[in-house]
Amino acid sequence: MSKRNTQTKGACDARIAVRLPHAEKMRLLAQCEAHGISFSDFLRSRIVGVKFRSRIEAQAIAELRHQGALLRQIAVASEGGDREEVREAIAVIVATVKLIGEQAGSR
């Protein structure tokens, strides 16, 4: 998690020291791990309101898009096959990607 997220504009060259109990720091680090973002990005998202898409969310969206592309290729190769099932599967993938985006935006 040492790589700086490049979603923000400008260099992050200012530092702020924060004192807190060890237990709180561990809780915050666990939240960073759960969201798949660095400690700095997590704190900035909470303090300044900068929105970050976690690596986990980005990976999930990328995988869902990949699955959608594969599904489309299968539909084309089978000359439509069961078009209704393919449409339903693609609709589920699209809805899931939108849901992930909405949940990320509400944090």
N, C-alpha and C positions, 0 to 999 in steps of 0.2 A: 504494500500500500504506500510505498514511498514515492511513487510517480505522482507528480502534480497534475490535477485535472485541468485540462486546457479549455474548459467550457467558459471560464470567466475571461474578461478582457483586462489587459494590463498586467504588469508584473506584481506579484505578491511579495513586497519587500519590507512591509512593516510587521513588527512582532508585538504581541500582547501577552504578558505573563498572567496566568490565572492560578490562584491557589484554591485547592479544594481537597476534601478528604480522599484518601486513597480509594475507598469503596466507591465513591462517586466517579472517580477517574476510571475505575475498572468497569463500572456500569456503562459509561460513555464509550469506552473502547469496545465493549460487547455490542453496543448499538452500531458502531462504525463497521464492525465485522459483519453484522447482520445485513447492513445496507450495502456492503461492498465498496465503501468509500474511505478515503483517508480521514484521519482525526481532524486535520485542518479543514478539509472540505465539509466534514460533518458539522464542526463548530460554526463555520461561516454560514452554512445553510440555516442553522438555528438562530444565530445572532443577527446576521445581516439580511437573511431571507433569500440568499442566493440559492437557486434550485439546481440540484444535480441529479442526473439520472445515474443510479448506481450501476456498477459493472454487471451486477446480477440482472438488473432490469434490461440493460442493453443486450446482454447475452440472450436473455429470454426472448426479447423482440426479434433479434437476429435469427434465432432458431425457428421461431414461429414463421417468419418471412420465408426462411429456407423451406420449411415444411409446406407452406402455401405454394411455393414455386414447384416443388416436387409433385404436389397434388395436381397442379395445372398441367405439368408435363404428362402425368399419367392420364389425365382426362383427354389431352390432345392425342396421345399415342393410342388410346383405346377408342378413338373417334367418338368421344362423348360418353361412352359407357353408360353408366347410370348418372346422368347429368344432375338430377335432383340431389343425390347423395354428395356429389362433388361440390355443388353450390352450398349445401348445408355445412360441409366440412370447412370450406373457405370462409363462410360466414362466421363460424365459430372462431377460426383463427383471427379474423379481422376484429371481432368483438373482444377477444382476449388481448390483442395488441392495444386496442383503445382503452380497455380497462386498466392495463398496466400504466399507460400514459396518464390516465386520470388520477390513479392512486399516487403516482409520482408527483403530480402537480399539486395534490392536496396536502403534501407534507410540508 
